[in-house]
Amino acid sequence: MCLVCGCGEPGRDRRAIKLRGDKPEPDEAVLLSVEDALAVAEKWVGWNGGAQFSLGNAWTPHKALRRITDHLVDHLNQIVCRTSGIAPVPDLWRGRSTTLASDWAPFAENELDEATARLRRLGQVIGAELLAHREDWDTDPGGGEWTLRAIATHLAEASATYASRAPITPVAPPPESSANP
């Protein structure tokens, strides 16, 4: 059953994420969170242009996907720089507090397809980087920084939070037939 409108048509296929154990490992949690966010984003197709006010500002489908993407990029930078022993470029953008003109663009199937391709590849890169450093998942980096496991948990939670901010597109029933008998 479609989760968007309740019809018999199935939603889009989720990417299958095979867990290695009973609960998701850090790399798997990131991959699952991307699929969860995309399942929510499917409900935005046909968005009517309204915004939801949350976390101190306006949220649209494009903004939610932009924030998920930016957040994944920010923490990918953090992970790769840490595992390479270099200092990350600081994030001075703080884009969560800004709603851009492009965030108000219509949201249709092509926008969902674009986001799906981008987020799945980005999630896969983060998952691969985490998996490559599995022995360091719980190593305390010092200086008040999060462990790699904590970063993955944070990414999964934040992706769910950002995905929940955009308004779900209401489904209107078809008009009643006005044909005369």
C-alpha positions as CSV (number, residue, x, y, z in Angstrom):
1,M,0.0,0.0,0.0
2,C,1.2,3.5,-0.8
3,L,2.1,5.4,2.3
4,V,1.5,8.7,0.6
5,C,-2.2,8.4,-0.2
6,G,-3.2,4.9,0.9
7,C,-3.9,3.5,-2.6
8,G,-2.8,0.0,-3.6
9,E,0.2,1.2,-5.5
10,P,3.5,0.5,-3.7
11,G,5.9,3.3,-2.9
12,R,9.4,3.5,-4.4
13,D,11.8,0.7,-3.7
14,R,14.1,1.2,-0.8
15,R,17.7,0.2,-1.2
16,A,18.2,-3.0,0.7
17,I,20.6,-2.6,3.6
18,K,21.7,-6.0,4.9
19,L,22.6,-5.8,8.6
20,R,25.6,-7.8,9.9
21,G,24.0,-8.2,13.3
22,D,20.8,-7.7,15.3
23,K,21.1,-3.9,15.3
24,P,22.7,-1.5,12.9
25,E,26.4,-0.9,13.1
26,P,27.5,2.8,12.5
27,D,28.0,2.4,8.7
28,E,24.6,0.6,8.4
29,A,22.8,3.3,10.5
30,V,23.9,6.0,8.1
31,L,22.7,4.0,5.1
32,L,19.4,3.2,6.8
33,S,18.8,6.8,7.8
34,V,19.3,7.9,4.1
35,E,16.6,5.4,3.1
36,D,14.3,6.5,5.8
37,A,14.7,10.2,4.8
38,L,14.0,9.3,1.2
39,A,10.9,7.4,2.2
40,V,9.6,10.5,3.9
41,A,10.7,12.7,0.9
42,E,8.4,10.6,-1.3
43,K,5.5,12.2,0.5
44,W,6.6,15.6,-0.7
45,V,6.1,15.0,-4.4
46,G,3.5,17.5,-5.6
47,W,4.3,19.8,-2.7
48,N,1.9,22.8,-2.7
49,G,4.5,25.5,-1.9
50,G,3.7,26.0,1.8
51,A,6.3,25.8,4.5
52,Q,6.4,24.4,8.0
53,F,7.9,26.6,10.6
54,S,10.1,24.6,12.9
55,L,13.5,24.9,14.6
56,G,13.2,28.6,14.3
57,N,12.7,28.9,10.5
58,A,10.8,27.9,7.4
59,W,11.2,24.4,6.0
60,T,10.4,23.2,2.5
61,P,11.1,19.8,0.8
62,H,14.2,21.2,-0.9
63,K,15.5,22.8,2.3
64,A,15.1,19.5,4.3
65,L,17.0,17.6,1.6
66,R,19.7,20.3,1.4
67,R,20.2,20.2,5.1
68,I,20.5,16.4,5.1
69,T,23.0,16.6,2.3
70,D,25.0,19.4,3.8
71,H,25.0,17.7,7.2
72,L,26.3,14.5,5.6
73,V,29.0,16.4,3.8
74,D,30.0,18.2,7.0
75,H,30.5,15.0,8.9
76,L,32.1,13.2,6.0
77,N,34.7,16.0,6.0
78,Q,35.1,15.5,9.8
79,I,35.5,11.7,9.5
80,V,37.9,11.8,6.5
81,C,40.0,14.6,8.0
82,R,40.2,12.8,11.4
83,T,41.2,9.5,9.9
84,S,43.8,11.3,7.7
85,G,45.2,13.3,10.6
86,I,44.4,16.7,9.2
87,A,42.3,19.6,10.5
88,P,38.9,19.9,8.8
89,V,37.8,23.2,7.1
90,P,35.4,24.8,9.6
91,D,31.8,25.1,8.7
92,L,30.9,28.8,8.8
93,W,27.8,28.5,6.7
94,R,25.2,27.4,9.3
95,G,22.7,26.8,6.5
96,R,20.0,25.4,8.8
97,S,19.0,28.9,9.8
98,T,18.6,30.0,6.2
99,T,15.9,29.3,3.8
100,L,17.2,30.0,0.2
101,A,15.1,31.1,-2.8
102,S,15.9,27.7,-4.4
103,D,14.3,26.0,-1.4
104,W,10.9,27.2,-2.6
105,A,11.2,25.5,-6.1
106,P,8.5,22.9,-6.9
107,F,9.1,19.4,-5.8
108,A,8.2,16.6,-8.2
109,E,9.4,13.1,-9.2
110,N,12.6,14.4,-10.9
111,E,13.6,16.2,-7.7
112,L,13.1,13.1,-5.7
113,D,15.1,11.1,-8.2
114,E,17.9,13.6,-8.1
115,A,18.0,13.6,-4.3
116,T,17.8,9.8,-4.2
117,A,20.8,9.5,-6.4
118,R,22.8,12.0,-4.5
119,L,22.0,11.0,-1.0
120,R,22.4,7.2,-1.6
121,R,25.9,7.8,-3.1
122,L,26.9,10.2,-0.3
123,G,25.6,7.8,2.4
124,Q,27.5,5.0,0.7
125,V,30.8,7.0,0.8
126,I,30.3,7.8,4.5
127,G,29.4,4.1,5.2
128,A,32.5,2.9,3.4
129,E,34.7,5.4,5.2
130,L,33.2,4.3,8.6
131,L,33.6,0.7,7.7
132,A,37.2,1.2,6.7
133,H,37.9,2.6,10.2
134,R,35.8,0.1,12.1
135,E,38.6,-0.5,14.6
136,D,38.4,3.2,15.5
137,W,34.6,3.5,16.0
138,D,34.9,3.8,19.7
139,T,38.3,5.5,20.0
140,D,38.1,8.7,22.0
141,P,39.6,11.4,19.8
142,G,40.0,13.7,22.8
143,G,39.3,17.4,22.8
144,G,35.6,16.9,23.4
145,E,35.2,15.5,19.9
146,W,32.7,12.7,19.2
147,T,33.8,9.1,18.4
148,L,33.1,7.8,14.9
149,R,30.2,5.8,16.3
150,A,28.7,8.9,17.9
151,I,29.0,10.8,14.6
152,A,27.2,8.0,12.8
153,T,24.4,8.0,15.5
154,H,24.2,11.8,15.2
155,L,23.9,11.6,11.4
156,A,21.1,9.1,11.6
157,E,19.2,11.1,14.2
158,A,19.7,14.5,12.4
159,S,18.6,13.1,9.1
160,A,15.4,11.9,10.6
161,T,14.9,15.3,12.3
162,Y,15.5,17.2,9.1
163,A,13.2,14.9,7.1
164,S,10.4,15.4,9.6
165,R,10.5,19.2,9.1
166,A,9.2,19.6,5.6
167,P,5.4,19.6,5.2
168,I,3.8,16.4,3.8
169,T,1.9,17.0,0.6
170,P,-1.8,16.6,1.4
171,V,-3.6,14.3,-1.0
172,A,-6.9,15.7,-2.2
173,P,-9.7,13.2,-3.2
174,P,-10.8,13.4,-6.7
175,P,-13.9,15.6,-7.4
176,E,-17.3,13.9,-7.3
177,S,-18.8,13.3,-10.6
178,S,-21.3,15.9,-11.6
179,A,-22.6,14.0,-14.6
180,N,-26.4,14.0,-14.9
181,P,-28.0,10.5,-15.1
